[in-house]
Amino acid sequence: MVKKFLILIVLLLIPVVYASETLKKEDWYDTSKNYTVDSLGFRVIFSSGDVELVQVKLLDDRLLVPLSDCKTLGSYKFCFDDTRFDPHEGQGTIDYGTDKEYHQVHLKIYKNEVDIIDLGVDHLFSKESVIIGDPISVKVTITNNNDVALYDVKVVETIPDSFVIQSFAGSSRIGDKIQWTGKLEKGGTAIFSYNLIGTKEFSGKINCTSYLDNKTVQYSTKIDVKDPSDFLKVTPIWIQNTIDQFEEGTFSFDVLNAMNDSDTESRLAIDMQLKIPESMRLTSRTLSTGGRGVLTEKASLGQGEKITHSIRFRPDYPGVMKMELSVDAIINQAKARYDKNITVIVPSEGISILQQRSKITYVPGDDGWINLSIWNRDKTNDFNDVDVIVISNDTVIKVIKHTPFNIIKSDEKLYLAYVGFTVPNRSTTIAVNLTFKSSKGMKFSEEKIFTIYSPESNNSVMTASWDIGVVNSSKQSNLTIANTSSTIDTKAGKKTVTVTDKMDDPVQIMNLRWVLIGGALIIIMFFAVLGWMKWKKPGYKPLSDIDVDDVEINSLADNDIGSKEEISDDNIKKSQKRTSLDPPKKGK
């Protein structure tokens, strides 16, 4: 009795060694090994290599403690293999020989219940808000808060595709997952770590899942990966973007590092570039020269820091000039880019092309004309080497190329060209190209396009609106006459087309209705006059009713103008009697 009591005490004092893998219900263990009986008794060797003491010393070929009553070792129970147990609980075996030195016994192995909630997982991120290219270090600590050891504990980190795994320690990698698997003693801890780099913008969570006895718990840590463009703020600043040719223009821009305290502490490496056209002459600048037509500058900006650059320039000649501004912000391996096209408008130096067109209503085959003149509206400057070429894309249009002018004085108007045309049965255009130099030697170039609208066939009649007037100077706004309706009579019937035309000044539009009314009034007056002329006065005969035989007419040749003969009253009466054209008295 005392001996049995001592054996039980020894069993209680034997230290428990836990397996490094949890024995799941679907797992089977069969050692199939022979064990020599020694002073410690028999042991079960699991597939993991861990050894559990089952029994000490044999007694009459029987285990000292009946396994049918089960024996608890740590978090496992070992029970005799009989029909009372579900085989899906798993089993192990002990083999020993028939010579009483070796014996065989079948065991059932049970896992005691543990609570996965008591398995603590703690994430520690070096940064929770980073910029693309910034590294992130992650440390994961696993703690066993259960009262027993835990086997086959698994913790898996799932990495989103916005990150690249650079390194890991104390764990293994399976695709996009970092995994740790192992045994945790009661109150024990395990640590593994890994390093990431954000490769694209991301705002979400990195999920961590712990597995224990077919139970899972998920942990999440929010992290943001921001694009550097979120912090790169570029503000173009115009003093004015429309300037006269001889004025000085100014353009500047600000570059700001818009990071705040919650963002990464990295500085922005700024690379700036400004391309300017050849027609722009710089008078001052704060950027360095990087080559022909290119200005560059580099800077490093911390949180909230700003830098400003500017240029001053004069245009060489009128037109539309474009500058290209680009700013790169580099952080580690990430880059943000800002691009902007800046337009500079330089209007002509006060010169206008005057135009006057012929008719309002056209039919195919009609002749038309456009008179063109130029006007130097500048009050102080003359223009030299003026040359105007009128070009048409249609052979029907009769084009005159104007002989170049030598000079146009300030505020002077000169006749330019007469363009005659026969209206075709299709629309066409006339282009007027004008080149000249200012008194300061700067070259100008302009083009005006005139459109001649025409019906679609020879059996069509088109009513359209034409402008008569002058284009504006460079300092006035364009006037657009939109949705001008025109009615066309064709074989198929009437249809209305809409034409949008542009004129550079308000113009006087002739109204066909008033022309028709005026023509009708003229016709009425003509017939009225004709009727009046045929009207006969009472008491007189027309000359056609007089008998010429009753009339005697004395020629001036019958009289001697130089004679001194007195003209008597009788002679005057006789003459009056002979030449009288009075109508005969009634009754004769």
Secondary structure, DSSP 8 states (H G I E B T S, - for coil): -HHHHHHHHHHHHS-----SS---TT-------B----TT-EEEE-TTS-EEEEE-SEETTEESS-GGG-EEETTEEEEE-STTS-GGG-EEEEB--TTSSS--EEEEEEE----GGGEEEEEEES-SEEETT-EEEEEEEEEE-SSS-EEEEEEEEE--TTEEEEEEESSEEETTEEEEEEEE-TT-EEEEEEEEEE-S-EEEEEEEEEEETTEEEEEEEEEEEE-GGGTEEEEEEES-SB--TTS-EEEEEEEEE---TTS----EEEEEEEE--TTEEEEEESSEEEETTEEEEEEEE-TT-EEEEEEEEEESSSEEEEEEEEEEEEETTEEEEEEEEEEEEE--SSEEEEEEE--SEE-TT-EEEEEEEEEE--SS--EEEEEEEEEESSTTEE------EEEE-TT-EEEEEEEEEE--SS-EEEEEEEEEEETTS-EEEEEEEEEE---SSTT-EEE----EEE---TTS--EEEEEEEEEEEETTEEEEEEEEEEESS------HHHHHHHHHHHHHHHHHHHHHHT---TT---GGGS-GGG-----GGGS-TT------HHHHHHHHHHH------TT-
